[in-house]
Amino acid sequence: MEAASPETVGSGRPEPVLLTEPADGVPPVVDTPAALEAAAKALAAGTGPVAVDTERASGYRYSQRAYLVQLRREGSGTALVDPIALKGALDPLIPALADTEWVLHAASQDLPCLAELDLHPSKLFDTELAGRLAGFDRVSLGALVERMLGYQLEKGHSAADWSRRPLPEDWLVYAALDVELLVALRDEMHDELQRQGKLDWAFEEFEAVRTAAPAPPRAEPWRRTSGIHKVRSPRQLAAVRALWQARDEFARERDIAPGRVLPDSSIVLAAQSNPKSESDLVAMPVFGGRQQRRRASMWLQALRSARRLGNDELPAASTPNDGPPPTNRWADRDPAAAARLTAARAALNAIAEEHSLPVENLLLPDLVRRTCWTPPEDLSVESVTELLRDKGAREWQIALTAEALAEALHATPTQNS
């Protein structure tokens, strides 16, 4: 689709064209093996990149599976594929999409659930990441479509319960529109990055996203309970852990988002209050509700298990950390490291500003912190280059930052005081 030709409004800015429905209408949902075979055949016969998107039900379901997969390609139109109705068997799409470039927006959010369906891109273009590399302040799909193509997308249903069946018609309109303009946006972003001399950088970044390994599971995920900072004692932390684990098991078995089983705030409150009986528990906010009353014995059992633990079984007050301490403590704990970090941040901020890049896309902040806290023995540019490459920095990042970072690692407290 070509860029729109919007009218000019009084401010002199063009008025974006509101896009309310797909140009070819909303296709029927692909929910049978025969329909999937037909959709795969159409996609294979199309030309050019394939726009890809998924819809999940993160706020409603425990799993991060795709409840709808949207695909669009020039010459084949849009396909809305229901992987639930198809029991996750989307095999006909694998050869149909082989050797094609996939265009996604914020690809790292969609690739894991696509991988669960055995769908893996051989080449990737991420329009959100392209927007970041181009130095744009706003990189949502709607913002980029409006800026680059002159269209305005209606506010959608991204936070809806996509596990619902049948899917409402207006949800399907939204889902189809999410891929309607992706390839056109890809072409505009490609040209913009080429104009800025950043296209090769972008391809390196896209490949890094495409080939990234799955994130390892967190060692102690219960410590991410919102409000846990209010919990002070190891015994109360044990109660948070027990309640979190009971909730997680219940939510996983029933595929319900944990926050819908029991809010984090209620876990923290129960850990602090330590109710001994069902009457004490249900007298607390949330726990008195009809659903929670039915689960009261489960929560009490979790609390009792935490009370029975020996002192040597209680969790540590804080998470074991193999990285550097919070940076606000560096000046006291290691003034030399603080000086290195100050110099490195100043140098990287200057490079990022020069190239109109977010500094976090120039070099990962965690990598910078770790390097400044524990620098290599050899502070040469060659040594820093090797370190950055070993830690996964891309070649374009290394070319821009290695020399400046090596110089910053020579900084001393007296030089930066």
C-alpha positions in Angstrom: 0.0 0.0 0.0 1.3 3.4 -0.9 1.6 6.3 1.5 -1.6 8.2 2.0 -2.3 11.7 0.6 -3.7 13.4 3.7 -5.2 16.8 3.7 -3.4 19.7 5.3 -5.0 21.1 8.5 -4.8 24.7 9.8 -1.6 24.0 11.7 0.2 23.1 8.5 0.6 19.5 9.6 -1.0 16.9 7.4 -4.1 15.2 8.7 -3.5 11.4 8.8 -6.1 9.3 7.0 -8.0 7.1 9.5 -7.8 3.5 8.5 -10.9 1.7 9.8 -11.0 -1.6 7.8 -8.7 -3.6 5.6 -8.7 -2.7 1.9 -9.8 -6.2 0.9 -12.2 -6.7 3.9 -11.7 -9.0 6.8 -11.0 -12.6 5.6 -12.7 -15.6 7.3 -10.7 -17.1 10.1 -8.5 -20.1 9.1 -9.7 -22.7 11.6 -9.8 -26.0 9.6 -7.0 -28.1 8.0 -8.5 -27.5 4.6 -8.6 -23.7 5.1 -5.0 -23.8 6.4 -3.8 -25.7 3.3 -5.5 -23.1 1.1 -4.0 -20.2 3.0 -0.5 -21.8 2.9 -0.9 -22.2 -0.9 -1.9 -18.6 -1.3 1.0 -17.3 0.8 3.5 -19.5 -1.1 2.2 -18.0 -4.4 2.6 -14.4 -3.1 5.7 -12.3 -3.6 8.0 -10.3 -1.4 8.2 -10.1 2.4 5.5 -11.6 4.7 3.9 -9.4 7.4 3.5 -11.4 10.6 1.8 -10.6 13.9 0.3 -12.6 16.8 -2.3 -12.0 19.4 -1.9 -13.4 22.9 -4.0 -13.2 26.1 -1.2 -12.3 28.5 -3.5 -10.6 31.1 -5.9 -13.5 31.0 -4.0 -16.7 30.5 -0.9 -18.2 32.1 0.6 -19.3 28.8 2.1 -16.9 26.3 0.8 -18.9 23.4 -0.5 -17.3 20.2 -4.3 -17.3 20.0 -4.3 -15.8 16.5 -1.6 -15.5 13.9 -1.9 -12.8 11.2 -0.1 -13.1 7.9 -0.1 -10.9 4.8 1.8 -11.0 1.6 1.6 -9.2 -1.7 -0.5 -11.3 -4.1 -1.9 -13.5 -1.4 -3.8 -11.1 0.9 -4.3 -11.5 4.6 -4.7 -14.8 6.5 -6.0 -14.9 10.1 -5.0 -18.3 11.5 -6.5 -19.7 14.6 -3.9 -22.1 16.1 -6.2 -23.1 18.9 -8.8 -24.6 16.6 -6.0 -26.2 14.6 -4.5 -27.7 17.8 -1.2 -25.9 17.1 -0.6 -27.9 13.9 0.4 -25.2 11.4 2.8 -27.4 9.4 1.6 -26.3 6.0 2.8 -22.8 6.8 6.4 -23.9 7.3 7.3 -24.5 3.6 5.0 -21.7 2.5 7.0 -19.2 4.6 10.5 -20.7 4.0 13.1 -18.4 2.6 10.9 -15.4 3.0 11.6 -12.2 4.9 9.3 -11.8 7.9 8.3 -8.3 8.8 7.2 -7.9 12.5 6.8 -5.0 14.9 8.7 -5.6 18.1 9.6 -9.1 17.0 11.1 -10.3 20.3 7.5 -10.3 21.7 6.1 -12.5 18.9 8.9 -14.9 18.0 8.7 -17.1 21.2 5.0 -18.0 20.6 5.6 -18.5 16.9 8.5 -20.8 17.8 6.0 -22.9 19.9 4.2 -23.4 16.6 7.4 -24.4 14.9 7.4 -21.2 12.8 10.9 -19.7 12.5 11.9 -16.9 10.2 15.0 -17.3 8.0 15.2 -13.5 7.6 13.7 -10.8 9.7 12.9 -7.1 9.5 11.7 -5.5 12.8 9.9 -2.2 12.2 10.0 -1.1 15.8 13.7 -1.7 16.1 14.2 0.1 12.8 12.4 3.1 14.3 14.7 3.1 17.3 17.8 2.9 15.2 16.4 5.8 13.0 16.3 7.9 16.2 12.5 8.3 16.3 11.0 9.3 19.6 7.8 7.3 19.1 8.2 3.8 17.7 4.8 2.2 18.3 3.2 0.7 15.2 0.6 3.5 15.2 3.1 6.2 15.5 5.4 4.9 12.8 2.5 4.2 10.4 1.3 7.8 10.9 4.7 9.3 10.5 5.9 7.2 7.5 2.7 6.4 5.6 0.2 9.1 6.7 -2.4 6.7 8.1 -3.9 6.5 11.5 -4.8 3.2 13.0 -7.8 3.0 15.3 -7.1 2.2 19.0 -7.2 -1.5 19.1 -7.7 -4.6 21.2 -4.2 -5.6 22.0 -5.0 -6.1 25.7 -8.1 -8.1 25.0 -8.7 -11.7 25.9 -7.8 -13.3 22.6 -8.5 -16.8 24.0 -12.2 -15.9 23.7 -14.2 -17.8 21.0 -15.7 -16.8 18.7 -13.6 -13.7 18.2 -15.7 -10.6 17.7 -15.7 -9.0 14.2 -14.2 -5.7 15.4 -11.3 -7.7 17.0 -10.7 -9.4 13.6 -10.7 -6.0 11.9 -8.0 -4.8 14.4 -6.0 -7.9 13.9 -6.1 -7.7 10.1 -5.1 -4.0 10.2 -2.0 -4.8 12.2 -0.5 -6.5 9.2 -2.2 -4.4 6.5 0.6 -1.8 6.3 3.6 -3.7 7.8 5.3 -4.4 4.5 4.7 -0.8 3.3 6.1 0.4 6.6 9.1 -1.9 6.2 9.9 -0.4 2.8 9.7 3.2 4.1 11.9 2.3 7.1 14.4 0.5 4.9 14.8 3.6 2.8 15.0 5.8 5.9 17.8 3.7 7.4 19.6 3.6 4.1 19.4 7.4 3.9 20.9 7.7 7.4 23.6 5.2 6.7 22.3 2.7 9.3 20.9 -0.1 7.1 23.8 -2.5 7.7 23.5 -1.8 11.5 19.8 -2.6 11.3 20.4 -5.9 9.5 22.9 -6.9 12.2 20.3 -6.1 14.9 17.6 -8.0 13.1 19.8 -11.0 12.8 20.6 -10.8 16.5 16.9 -10.8 17.4 16.2 -13.6 15.0 18.9 -15.9 16.4 18.6 -14.9 20.1 18.5 -17.9 22.5 15.4 -18.1 24.8 15.8 -16.3 28.0 16.8 -18.7 30.8 14.3 -19.1 33.6 14.7 -16.9 36.6 16.3 -18.5 39.6 13.8 -17.0 42.1 10.9 -15.6 40.1 8.8 -15.1 43.2 11.1 -12.2 44.1 9.5 -10.2 41.4 6.2 -10.0 43.4 5.1 -6.4 43.2 5.4 -4.7 46.6 7.9 -7.3 48.0 10.1 -4.5 49.1 7.7 -4.0 52.0 8.5 -7.4 53.3 11.4 -7.3 55.7 11.9 -10.6 57.6 13.1 -13.9 56.1 10.0 -15.6 57.6 7.7 -13.2 55.7 9.7 -13.7 52.6 9.2 -17.4 53.0 5.4 -16.8 53.1 5.6 -14.7 49.9 7.5 -17.5 48.3 5.0 -20.2 49.4 1.9 -18.2 48.4 3.5 -17.3 45.0 4.4 -20.9 44.3 0.9 -22.1 45.3 -0.6 -19.4 43.0 1.7 -20.3 40.2 0.9 -24.0 40.3 -2.8 -23.3 40.4 -2.6 -20.8 37.5 -0.5 -23.0 35.4 -2.8 -26.0 35.7 -5.8 -23.9 34.7 -4.1 -21.6 32.3 -5.2 -18.5 34.1 -3.0 -15.4 34.5 -1.6 -15.5 38.0 -2.7 -12.0 38.8 -6.3 -13.1 38.2 -5.9 -15.9 40.7 -4.6 -13.7 43.5 -3.1 -10.1 43.2 0.5 -9.6 44.2 -0.7 -7.0 46.8 -2.7 -9.7 48.6 0.2 -12.0 48.7 2.3 -9.3 50.4 -0.5 -8.4 52.8 -1.0 -12.1 53.8 2.7 -12.6 54.3 2.9 -9.5 56.6 -0.3 -10.3 58.5 0.3 -14.1 58.8 -3.3 -15.2 59.4 -3.5 -18.4 61.4 -7.1 -19.4 60.6 -9.6 -19.3 57.7 -11.7 -16.7 59.5 -8.6 -14.4 59.9 -7.7 -14.9 56.2 -11.1 -14.2 54.8 -11.4 -11.1 56.9 -8.6 -9.6 54.9 -9.3 -7.6 51.7 -9.7 -9.7 48.5 -9.6 -13.0 50.5 -13.2 -12.5 51.5 -14.5 -12.8 47.9 -16.4 -15.9 46.8 -13.6 -17.3 44.7 -11.0 -16.7 47.4 -13.1 -18.3 50.0 -13.1 -21.5 48.0 -9.3 -21.4 47.8 -8.7 -20.4 51.4 -7.4 -23.8 52.5 -4.8 -23.6 49.7 -3.5 -20.3 50.9 -3.5 -21.3 54.5 -1.6 -24.5 53.7 1.0 -22.3 51.9 1.3 -20.0 54.9 1.6 -23.0 57.3 4.4 -24.5 55.2 6.3 -21.3 55.4 5.9 -21.2 59.2 7.2 -24.8 59.6 10.5 -24.1 57.8 13.7 -24.1 59.8 15.8 -21.0 59.9 18.3 -22.6 57.5 15.5 -23.1 55.0 14.4 -19.5 54.9 15.2 -17.4 51.8 18.0 -14.9 51.9 17.0 -11.2 52.5 18.1 -10.3 48.9 18.7 -12.0 45.6 22.1 -13.4 45.0 23.7 -11.3 42.4 26.7 -12.1 40.2 26.8 -8.6 38.8 27.9 -5.3 40.1 26.1 -3.5 43.0 23.6 -0.7 42.3 25.5 2.2 40.7 24.5 4.7 43.4 26.8 2.7 45.8 29.8 2.7 43.5 31.4 5.9 44.7 31.7 4.5 48.2 32.5 0.9 47.4 34.9 1.4 44.4 35.6 5.0 43.5 37.8 3.9 40.5 34.9 1.9 39.1 32.6 4.9 39.6 35.0 7.1 37.7 35.2 4.6 34.8 31.4 4.4 34.6 31.0 8.2 34.6 33.5 8.5 31.8 32.0 5.7 29.8 28.5 7.1 30.1 29.6 10.5 29.0 31.4 9.0 26.0 28.6 6.8 24.9 26.0 9.5 25.4 28.0 11.7 23.0 28.3 9.0 20.4 24.6 8.2 20.7 23.7 11.8 20.2 26.0 12.2 17.3 24.3 9.3 15.5 20.7 10.0 16.7 20.5 6.7 18.6 19.1 5.7 21.9 22.1 5.0 24.1 20.7 1.7 25.2 20.7 0.6 21.5 24.3 1.7 21.1 25.5 -0.6 23.8 23.6 -2.6 26.5 23.7 -0.7 29.8 24.3 -3.9 31.7 27.3 -4.7 29.6 28.7 -1.2 30.2 28.2 -1.5 34.0 29.8 -4.9 34.2 32.8 -3.8 32.1 33.4 -0.7 34.2 33.0 -2.6 37.5 35.4 -5.5 36.4 37.4 -4.2 33.5 39.8 -6.5 31.5 43.5 -6.5 32.7 44.5 -5.2 29.3 42.7 -1.9 28.6 43.8 -1.7 25.0 41.2 -1.1 22.2 41.9 -4.6 20.9 41.2 -6.1 24.3 38.0 -4.1 24.8 36.9 -5.1 21.2 37.4 -8.7 22.0 35.5 -8.4 25.3 32.5 -6.7 23.6 32.4 -9.2 20.8 32.5 -12.1 23.4 29.6 -10.5 25.2 27.4 -10.3 22.1 27.9 -6.8 20.9 27.4 -6.4 17.2 30.2 -5.3 14.9 28.6 -1.9 14.2 28.4 -1.3 18.0 32.0 -2.3 18.5 33.2 -0.1 15.7 31.5 2.9 17.3 32.3 2.3 20.9 35.4 0.2 21.5 37.9 3.0 21.3 35.8 5.4 23.5 35.1 2.7 26.0 38.8 1.7 26.2 39.7 5.3 26.9 37.0 5.6 29.6 38.4 2.5 31.4 41.6 4.5 32.1 39.6 7.1 34.0 40.6 7.6 37.7 38.7 9.3 40.6 41.0 12.3 40.5 40.3 12.8 36.8 36.6 12.8 37.4 36.2 14.4 40.7 
